[in-house]
């Protein structure tokens, strides 16, 4: 008796979001990228249903970070004062996207002005051809003040901009709509609030097909199981046909993984060489979340980028 | 032998003009308790709600610093009553905002006057057979041929009239029985009351007194106490009265009050308060109806578990601690006088049985009143009080749950919220140009919002684009949307010379959404556990002291009730008092209430893992999952097409 082929089919799929705009499309990127499209759980269905390959975005900060451990910062020590050069180096390391993080505008971390942020944006746009993610400092007032200027400076580039949250979504949603960008909706590891933010921004007229969702990420050993189950539930909701949960997802792995003492503590002989340990911590977190259904992974260390890329090549 | 610290001081409260003696070092809030003056205090005196603001006009005090007072308020010598120790004689002014002035509130014409109700609820069909009745007995006097003793003669006569297998008589009745019988030539009126399966001879009077027999039904709420005077012969409700529960001084919810009582060993004090409230209601009604209190022979109380404990001074402390048990769910009938209730000295008091610590006799009474327990089809009863209780089921099974919805729809925790009394906005409309029209109870000048008005306001603000789906004010160009003391607020009624404005604040809206989310989450948990969809429901009963004109469409629009067609939803008002009336008039109904309490399955939401999730999903207008509200989607699409 032949074994019947059992294939689970789903009513819905993850929506597709294209980032970047080439010259013909009104931007200056050398190419565009597309994420999403999965119609099954990761590694759980026919290859043609797996959707687009997940992408790696590398973090570039608008200001030299003073809290990065040496094992991480040494890779970029020579370029950290120039977001443009830093971004170019990341692209050499294999970054599909550059995530420009405006940490420096935060009132407690330098309080840089909108003009500084715009300059950093222009510098990165000029230095690399990959599409950009523009990530605020997560201080609502300052983001509302600065991010509209950043958005305007990158108008036409079809960037991914954020993040907007339940308490603060109107200003950035409005400029993203006006400047033709895609939007990141954020929630504190709560799938229902995540969905509520999606509804709120679509109620403002923002197209659901241009949203990428973000749930605060938990690193390995620091709540990764929560992030994993949220990612998995979101994918299952998308497959069940829930349009307000069908957006691709982005995870902030670099920041979270490098906060773990296991990743950065140099003086811990029993734990092995810190130079290998940090990237492994970051890569393990990333690989785990990729299996939950993440579409974009933010990373920091070139070594972990290489490991994660290798994994993606194997699976997708 | 008074030490300096124990010095007696006097505190004057204005504008009431009340004076009270206190010990040095006591707080102003304590003094207000002693003077029986209501100061709003949600936290029960912990100093974090900032509601108990008063102005010290004269006198020395010591106050803990707080950021709940603005510099302006501090400049006016405003203090938090709970955080301020009295150091000298003092004059204190209580600002008007404390709202609940002493005295009685109008009993909002409830339920029975509701048009929809009359059509739907015929009330359970119980024959009039009151729990306590008076029967006139004409007996023949003993003779040489008939030497049955007086007491047994009485029993024989009673059994001629009533089917009473077991009768008992109190010793005091027995002591005077012979003289009463002889004096009246064996023509007496026996007052007999049901005590479980036993009939008790409560009183024996000479002559025919059977024409006057009254009972009172009491809805013992956390925020309000309602009394109905019922003629036990005709079955008619003769009069109604309501008052605030004066325990409110000790905390707005009963958990706070239990904590207060524990910390201050004030259980007696709390009992005194509630007993006093009930007695005040009784004397008011009796005087108005020219009825002697001794003609009231029965008292039927429906209240939540904690309130029944306070009334009877049973230990309520374990209600708030795991595993959340009551001292008694089924309270046997007692003599009302033993609890201090001033009806006939030997009159009986009955309490509706509770299901669990958080589902009390008020809900059992609600089930009885709506007839849910006899319904063939599936029904949902939602009672919005200080908590939101939900019962799902039919004549075969019943499940219930209680969500700590908070008293927002009772007007508590809402800046200009109030009970359904004169001047309360009970109907609120906003046109497409955002013009506001209101209707108030008693057509008085609008002074605040009662439950139905709050529900309308929430629905209309959302519908007219003043708030977004999380309830946050949208950035609209409207002069009425301003930054107030507590964040953004929207003016609903402009002030005029005499009357202050009525506003709704961002905090109010958040509280209302939390309340409705708590209730809806409880409904969802029960419906999911039993795999019932809204379409399976035959009727949804919405109960509570909202006001007279509850707009059911609005309750659906904000997602407080499951999406069923309008004609299945009934606003039924105060079902607790209705159930109490029914049980007063029918011994059988009282027995049924025992069966109801026994057969309900209680679902503890606090230990239910899906409750919190459902709550977050429901903390949105109307809900995060719009597929649960297909008819709202259709309506929105229709209105979008029209515009």
Interface residues (C-beta under 8 A of the other chain):
Chain A: X166 X167 X170 X190 X192 X193 X195 X196 X199 X200 X203 X242
Chain B: X468 X469 X470 X472 X475 X613 X616 X617 X620 X624 X625 X626 X627
